[in-house]
Amino acid sequence: MKAGTGWPALEAVAHTLPYDLVICGDQLVPEARLARVAVPTLMLSGGASAEWMRNAAAACAAAIPGAHNTVLDGQTHGVADEAVAPVLLEFFLS
């Protein structure tokens, strides 16, 4: 991984990993907690992202009443502004 161009960015946030792991807990979707979300919710994932990321977004959307799940075709976790902006505009203006 060090040979990759993204290593400096990963190294810069490495100190946050213990916090990420605590928040993720047992890595199960907290369905009971998410079922209490009472605001309009849009879950987004990239179609070119890892399958587990798309599955996690879909599971969270399924647990939140009335949530919308959208997969952005061709996008990764680092979604392009021009791909996400129209989706956000549509969601917030609806």
Backbone as CSV, one residue per row, in Angstrom:
resi,resn,N_x,N_y,N_z,CA_x,CA_y,CA_z,C_x,C_y,C_z
1,MET,0.819,-1.203,0.000,0.000,0.000,0.000,0.856,1.258,0.000
2,LYS,2.021,1.192,0.631,2.867,2.382,0.690,3.275,2.871,-0.684
3,ALA,3.330,1.970,-1.643,3.731,2.360,-3.001,2.626,3.141,-3.706
4,GLY,1.397,3.043,-3.203,0.285,3.751,-3.824,0.357,5.244,-3.583
5,THR,-0.278,6.005,-4.441,-0.230,7.467,-4.327,-1.058,7.987,-3.160
6,GLY,-1.981,7.171,-2.624,-2.834,7.636,-1.537,-2.268,7.406,-0.150
7,TRP,-1.067,6.831,-0.046,-0.518,6.496,1.260,-0.396,7.707,2.191
8,PRO,0.142,8.850,1.759,0.247,9.990,2.683,-1.100,10.403,3.274
9,ALA,-2.147,10.353,2.481,-3.470,10.720,2.996,-3.951,9.706,4.025
10,LEU,-3.727,8.423,3.767,-4.115,7.390,4.729,-3.319,7.516,6.024
11,GLU,-2.029,7.771,5.886,-1.170,7.920,7.052,-1.599,9.126,7.902
12,ALA,-2.061,10.176,7.244,-2.470,11.389,7.954,-3.703,11.171,8.825
13,VAL,-4.554,10.205,8.460,-5.762,9.960,9.254,-5.682,8.673,10.069
14,ALA,-4.532,8.029,10.081,-4.382,6.752,10.783,-4.739,6.860,12.257
15,HIS,-4.467,7.987,12.879,-4.771,8.148,14.308,-6.272,8.112,14.599
16,THR,-7.108,8.239,13.572,-8.563,8.204,13.787,-9.124,6.784,13.744
17,LEU,-8.343,5.815,13.297,-8.845,4.448,13.134,-9.394,3.840,14.422
18,PRO,-8.752,4.007,15.581,-9.348,3.442,16.802,-10.757,3.991,17.067
19,TYR,-10.980,5.262,16.779,-12.309,5.851,16.972,-13.312,5.263,15.981
20,ASP,-12.867,5.076,14.733,-13.731,4.462,13.729,-14.160,3.070,14.180
21,LEU,-13.226,2.306,14.711,-13.545,0.947,15.143,-14.510,0.938,16.316
22,VAL,-14.358,1.884,17.245,-15.288,1.966,18.379,-16.691,2.295,17.880
23,ILE,-16.798,3.236,16.956,-18.100,3.613,16.414,-18.737,2.440,15.675
24,CYS,-17.931,1.672,14.949,-18.465,0.535,14.190,-18.865,-0.620,15.094
25,GLY,-18.324,-0.678,16.285,-18.700,-1.713,17.243,-18.568,-3.106,16.655
26,ASP,-19.672,-3.851,16.679,-19.654,-5.226,16.195,-19.846,-5.317,14.680
27,GLN,-19.889,-4.196,14.015,-20.036,-4.077,12.564,-21.405,-4.524,12.054
28,LEU,-22.383,-4.632,12.946,-23.746,-4.929,12.539,-24.510,-3.626,12.398
29,VAL,-25.477,-3.599,11.504,-26.292,-2.396,11.317,-27.160,-2.224,12.567
30,PRO,-27.081,-1.058,13.225,-27.878,-0.830,14.439,-29.337,-0.521,14.083
31,GLU,-30.066,-1.550,13.672,-31.417,-1.372,13.135,-32.352,-0.663,14.110
32,ALA,-32.311,-1.018,15.383,-33.205,-0.390,16.359,-32.922,1.107,16.481
33,ARG,-31.658,1.466,16.487,-31.300,2.886,16.581,-31.697,3.623,15.311
34,LEU,-31.432,3.023,14.163,-31.765,3.662,12.898,-33.272,3.781,12.702
35,ALA,-34.028,2.863,13.254,-35.487,2.910,13.128,-36.075,4.140,13.805
36,ARG,-35.312,4.787,14.678,-35.785,5.992,15.380,-35.451,7.281,14.630
37,VAL,-34.733,7.186,13.510,-34.398,8.379,12.725,-35.693,8.910,12.114
38,ALA,-35.973,10.175,12.392,-37.255,10.752,11.976,-37.095,11.924,11.016
39,VAL,-36.006,11.966,10.309,-35.780,13.031,9.330,-35.588,12.388,7.955
40,PRO,-35.903,13.113,6.889,-35.661,12.568,5.552,-34.187,12.177,5.404
41,THR,-33.971,10.988,4.890,-32.607,10.454,4.827,-32.317,9.918,3.433
42,LEU,-31.147,10.266,2.933,-30.678,9.782,1.642,-29.364,9.056,1.877
43,MET,-29.341,7.785,1.543,-28.107,7.003,1.625,-27.519,6.945,0.224
44,LEU,-26.247,7.244,0.117,-25.568,7.215,-1.176,-24.400,6.240,-1.126
45,SER,-24.200,5.546,-2.208,-23.011,4.708,-2.342,-22.593,4.735,-3.807
46,GLY,-21.334,4.420,-4.026,-20.809,4.401,-5.386,-20.931,3.024,-5.998
47,GLY,-21.402,2.960,-7.222,-21.533,1.694,-7.914,-20.211,0.987,-8.133
48,ALA,-19.110,1.739,-8.122,-17.780,1.155,-8.278,-17.081,0.982,-6.932
49,SER,-17.795,1.238,-5.843,-17.236,1.017,-4.509,-17.305,-0.464,-4.182
50,ALA,-16.665,-0.834,-3.108,-16.691,-2.230,-2.665,-18.132,-2.658,-2.383
51,GLU,-18.415,-3.913,-2.665,-19.774,-4.433,-2.469,-20.249,-4.264,-1.032
52,TRP,-19.336,-4.432,-0.062,-19.749,-4.303,1.334,-20.206,-2.882,1.639
53,MET,-19.652,-1.898,0.972,-20.073,-0.513,1.192,-21.490,-0.299,0.660
54,ARG,-21.751,-0.818,-0.540,-23.103,-0.697,-1.108,-24.118,-1.451,-0.257
55,ASN,-23.731,-2.630,0.222,-24.625,-3.419,1.072,-24.907,-2.711,2.391
56,ALA,-23.899,-2.094,2.970,-24.077,-1.375,4.238,-25.028,-0.194,4.053
57,ALA,-24.855,0.550,2.970,-25.746,1.683,2.702,-27.179,1.210,2.510
58,ALA,-27.359,0.129,1.766,-28.705,-0.404,1.537,-29.336,-0.892,2.831
59,ALA,-28.551,-1.550,3.683,-29.078,-2.043,4.957,-29.466,-0.893,5.880
60,CYS,-28.663,0.163,5.895,-28.995,1.331,6.723,-30.261,2.005,6.201
61,ALA,-30.353,2.157,4.885,-31.555,2.771,4.301,-32.791,1.936,4.606
62,ALA,-32.648,0.621,4.570,-33.787,-0.255,4.854,-34.244,-0.130,6.300
63,ALA,-33.339,0.201,7.202,-33.678,0.313,8.619,-34.271,1.668,8.992
64,ILE,-34.053,2.682,8.160,-34.547,4.038,8.448,-35.887,4.228,7.756
65,PRO,-36.934,4.544,8.516,-38.258,4.717,7.901,-38.240,5.775,6.793
66,GLY,-38.689,5.376,5.606,-38.803,6.307,4.494,-37.503,6.716,3.844
67,ALA,-36.386,6.116,4.234,-35.090,6.497,3.650,-35.012,6.093,2.182
68,HIS,-34.205,6.829,1.451,-33.957,6.545,0.039,-32.523,6.065,-0.112
69,ASN,-32.318,5.039,-0.891,-30.985,4.519,-1.154,-30.680,4.723,-2.634
70,THR,-29.589,5.399,-2.928,-29.207,5.672,-4.311,-27.776,5.217,-4.534
71,VAL,-27.581,4.470,-5.610,-26.244,4.033,-6.017,-25.827,4.907,-7.188
72,LEU,-24.689,5.542,-7.054,-24.166,6.422,-8.100,-23.282,5.594,-9.026
73,ASP,-23.806,5.271,-10.197,-23.099,4.423,-11.155,-21.715,4.970,-11.470
74,GLY,-20.745,4.071,-11.469,-19.390,4.430,-11.854,-18.599,5.174,-10.797
75,GLN,-19.200,5.485,-9.674,-18.504,6.248,-8.643,-17.915,5.320,-7.584
76,THR,-16.864,5.794,-6.947,-16.239,5.074,-5.839,-16.600,5.787,-4.544
77,HIS,-15.926,5.403,-3.471,-16.140,6.065,-2.180,-15.791,7.559,-2.283
78,GLY,-14.864,7.897,-3.150,-14.485,9.287,-3.380,-15.279,9.858,-4.538
79,VAL,-16.569,9.982,-4.348,-17.487,10.396,-5.407,-17.141,11.791,-5.957
80,ALA,-17.309,11.945,-7.255,-17.044,13.228,-7.909,-18.167,14.213,-7.610
81,ASP,-17.812,15.453,-7.406,-18.797,16.507,-7.118,-19.898,16.550,-8.167
82,GLU,-19.518,16.441,-9.428,-20.506,16.561,-10.500,-21.467,15.371,-10.537
83,ALA,-21.091,14.267,-9.906,-21.987,13.111,-9.853,-22.961,13.207,-8.682
84,VAL,-22.511,13.759,-7.577,-23.352,13.793,-6.379,-24.223,15.051,-6.306
85,ALA,-23.771,16.152,-6.859,-24.513,17.417,-6.745,-25.943,17.326,-7.256
86,PRO,-26.206,16.793,-8.444,-27.592,16.745,-8.913,-28.483,15.849,-8.045
87,VAL,-27.915,14.784,-7.511,-28.688,13.881,-6.648,-29.058,14.590,-5.344
88,LEU,-28.118,15.316,-4.795,-28.397,16.067,-3.566,-29.420,17.173,-3.804
89,LEU,-29.266,17.886,-4.909,-30.232,18.941,-5.235,-31.644,18.379,-5.355
90,GLU,-31.778,17.279,-6.059,-33.092,16.660,-6.219,-33.681,16.255,-4.868
91,PHE,-32.853,15.654,-4.019,-33.318,15.203,-2.707,-33.744,16.402,-1.847
92,PHE,-32.908,17.420,-1.759,-33.209,18.555,-0.878,-34.338,19.428,-1.400
93,LEU,-34.541,19.442,-2.708,-35.619,20.262,-3.269,-36.955,19.520,-3.365
94,SER,-36.941,18.228,-3.097,-38.196,17.453,-3.192,-39.002,17.532,-1.901
